[in-house]
Amino acid sequence: MKPSPKIQKSTRRGLMIWAVLASAEALGVLIYMALLPADPKNVVFLGYSLPRLGLMAAFFLLSLTLGGFAVFTHCSVKPAVWINPTVSHERKFYFLLAVTLLITAAGWVLLFLPLYRFGGWAGYAARLKPLFLWVLLFGAQTLVLLAAARDARPLCTVLKSTFRPDRAALGVLLLALLTWAFIALTGIGLRPDTVHWNDNGVPLLGLQVAAALALGIGLGWSAGRLETLLVKKDSSARGRKFFEIGIILAVWACAAFIWSQTPMQRNFFAPGPYPPTYEFYPFSDSVTYDSSAQLARIGLLYSGGAPVDKPLYSLFLLIVNFLSGNRYSLLLAWQAALLAALPAVLYQIGKTLHSRAAGFAAAALVVFKEINAYSILTIQVSHSKLILSEVPTALMLALFTLFMIRWLEDKGKKAGYAAFAGGTLGLSTLLRHNPWFLLPLVALVAVWVYRRKARKLLLAGGLFTIVFLLGIAPWAFRAVQTTGNPLYFFAALKGVVWEQRYEPALQATASPTSPAPPASPLESPTPPPLAAPTADETQPAGVGKAVSGMLQFVSAHFFHNLIASAFILPTQFILDDLQHTVSSAGSLYPVFGWDGHLNFGNVVALFASLATAALGIGAAWKRRWFAGLLPLLIFLGYSLASALARTSGGRYIVPVDWALILYYALGGVHLLKRLRQTVGQKPPKENNLSPASGQGHAWQRTAALAGGIFLLVGLALPVSERLISPRYPLDIALHWLSQLEEEGSLESSGLSSAQIEQFLQDENTIMLAGRALYPRFYSINEGEPDQYSPLRAMPFPRLTFTVIGPRSGVALLPLDQSPAVFPHGGDVLVIGCSGEYVDAAAAIWMGDQPGEVRIYRRAPQSPLECPLRQPVCDNNRNCQ
């Protein structure tokens, strides 16, 4: 069919513009290549090498050809008559579109790929950058031409419809830009506080973003087609529900496989690997969390019966410990696999707020971000292979967000989901204490949604509160037994937050007592502190000035949380690898902090990232109204709670940084779908209904199910620690010592029972018997960066490990080389001198089978008297 004269005229104009631009760009490349300095070694003609002459000739001919085509199009209607039927033909159009997309993608990658990625071809790549730019522009212009020709409308109309403004997105972007301007003008959020001011978040790379969006679109389309094939149109909602459950499990399985199989790098909280086992054992806070579960595993209750800071994580670690045995690498793999439910939950949130494609893209971005976290050496980060509570909290808060959306997405008609939301938030407080500060946010949201429905507000609020209390009540009862106070968070709030972080702010000259550990073994200099309130050096600051000082550091941490989270999104157009992104000159992710400077490329890229996230927020608002804003509100609420605890950045944003990634995925997919509509393809219809949509909501049944689930989980906390009988009786040390004497093992190692009996008469002597954890052998001057830890660097080689049992402690045994066998989780008897740590004279591994006893004596040996003589090593590593 011949196009109408009006369409022909529009197409001819588009073709002329396309050809003139491509010709001018080819001429520009030609001029640039002609002006490049010549290589004297390869001169052939007029000072140019043969390859350059060939390229220059090619671009000269290309410029002439495109220019001639522009003239021909101006004089003849034939090109327009040919192109309109071509783009109207489905197969021909999609073939041209696929080729053009490949050309555009190749030009984009080659243009922004840094030269070091080309290896030995870097010199050629540097000279061909203008060619790459021409390829990118040519492809982009051809895409626009194809879209305009297929749409049969003027080009300006097509572009206007594609990039039409979204009021909600523009409003969010305006708020983000105002926040940016406020931070830039005041410096709040840029000037570091003196405590727990961590680095910016783990960045996503440009190629990862492109891959995630491509996966989102591709998998979203494939899932829609597969659902059409497997689930008949006239089938009940049950078929669609089971299909959706299958997708969720598939996302979880893929993420679990990737996370569990991806190797990790050493981290402050997981140093090593060291001989004899070469495992990444926990350190610092991680030891506290893991040892709590390890004590329960040998029948000594969580934390040995003492107050437990994060009881739900202790239960989780207890389960993972049983799954993995004594293989710590397997424990970390199990933990990563279970926590990989996070991408599956984000898929469901993304699907609910936008589409399957957005859900898949969000899940892929979180998977990529976690892979980057495994490889980071210079950012103090928390990830799923570290014994830290941030990623489990992220999973719980994502579930909480999903249940809140289910509750509020239909103007609060699904009150039963309020019970699930309450129970999930309650359990979150057993992982970290910050989620307590989300309760006022929930109350405000509920009041707003039910502002004219008092009865429904009381019903939903009551369900939320009841199940919230059911989840935490069993552990609160355990807290009464151990501390006399049901407020299990009070000890941490008072001892850590108030005494270590707030009380110093009441004194103008006081300094915090618990500085944040460095992110790497390197010693980091103390950052310049926030300006303290002025007062007399010998007197406490006045109430007004103290409050002003606290407001200052709270606001600083809050805005730093926003900055650190925003920098997870791409902040540069150069497609650097992870190593160069975080450590190159001018990086926004240095070890010792960022000075607040942004170059022009950072500004443009950050603006584009914020605009994409704003577009995602606007799309979620348009689709789900107030429910679409819940991830944003929870992100802001938790960031404020973290700031009130005087923490920000790095590991502290991990529990909610997924919210910004989610909106970024929604915005990216939303923009791509608009572009797809521009080229004349209608987006496939997706079933994005929530599981209860189109059905009556039985809130009683939903609430009862939620109450039962969260009560059982809550009861599992105090019950689980009492199900395991004590593994080691109180006299186990004497029993093992008597057994060794009977077997003659002591005499064979040069120790006599008389020597040991005399040694044990000293009041400073100690015997530890129990389970050995985290064996590490350190060479001379090797150790961890915490100067207050027994694992700090020392001037002699030694084996360190932790013993848990009737008496627990950290043991240090000087040795000239690492033992061949000293397993994590083995039974061990230690004889030594008490002090800051147990300075061991001998460590005896009892073995798993009779006759497997191994005795390791101190080397160089010392007289058996406390204190034991410390080894002295010379420059040749000879110790005496």
HELIX and SHEET records of a PDB file:
HELIX    1   1 PRO A    5  LEU A   35  1                                  31    
HELIX    2   2 PRO A   40  ASN A   42  5                                   3    
HELIX    3   3 LEU A   50  CYS A   75  1                                  26    
HELIX    4   4 LYS A   78  SER A   88  1                                  11    
HELIX    5   5 GLU A   90  PHE A  112  1                                  23    
HELIX    6   6 LEU A  115  TRP A  121  5                                   7    
HELIX    7   7 ALA A  122  ARG A  127  1                                   6    
HELIX    8   8 LYS A  129  ASP A  151  1                                  23    
HELIX    9   9 LEU A  155  THR A  162  1                                   8    
HELIX   10  10 ARG A  167  THR A  186  1                                  20    
HELIX   11  11 GLY A  206  LEU A  230  1                                  25    
HELIX   12  12 ALA A  237  GLN A  261  1                                  25    
HELIX   13  13 ASP A  285  ARG A  297  1                                  13    
HELIX   14  14 TYR A  302  GLY A  305  5                                   4    
HELIX   15  15 PRO A  311  SER A  324  1                                  14    
HELIX   16  16 TYR A  328  LEU A  339  1                                  12    
HELIX   17  17 ALA A  341  LEU A  353  1                                  13    
HELIX   18  18 ARG A  356  SER A  375  1                                  20    
HELIX   19  19 GLU A  390  LEU A  408  1                                  19    
HELIX   20  20 GLY A  416  SER A  428  1                                  13    
HELIX   21  21 ASN A  434  LEU A  438  5                                   5    
HELIX   22  22 LEU A  439  VAL A  449  1                                  11    
HELIX   23  23 ALA A  454  THR A  483  1                                  30    
HELIX   24  24 PHE A  490  ALA A  492  1                                   3    
HELIX   25  25 LEU A  493  TYR A  502  3                                  10    
HELIX   26  26 GLU A  503  LEU A  506  5                                   4    
HELIX   27  27 VAL A  543  ALA A  566  1                                  24    
HELIX   28  28 LEU A  578  SER A  583  1                                   6    
HELIX   29  29 PHE A  600  ARG A  624  1                                  25    
HELIX   30  30 TRP A  625  LEU A  629  5                                   5    
HELIX   31  31 LEU A  630  LEU A  644  1                                  15    
HELIX   32  32 GLY A  650  ILE A  653  5                                   4    
HELIX   33  33 ASP A  657  THR A  678  1                                  22    
HELIX   34  34 TRP A  699  SER A  720  1                                  22    
HELIX   35  35 ILE A  732  GLU A  743  1                                  12    
HELIX   36  36 SER A  745  SER A  748  1                                   4    
HELIX   37  37 SER A  753  LEU A  760  1                                   8    
SHEET    1   A 6 ARG A 854  ARG A 857  0                                        
SHEET    2   A 6 VAL A 838  TRP A 845 -1                                        
SHEET    3   A 6 GLY A 809  PRO A 814  1                                        
SHEET    4   A 6 ARG A 798  ILE A 804 -1                                        
SHEET    5   A 6 THR A 765  TYR A 778 -1                                        
SHEET    6   A 6 ASP A 827  CYS A 833 -1                                        
END                                                                             
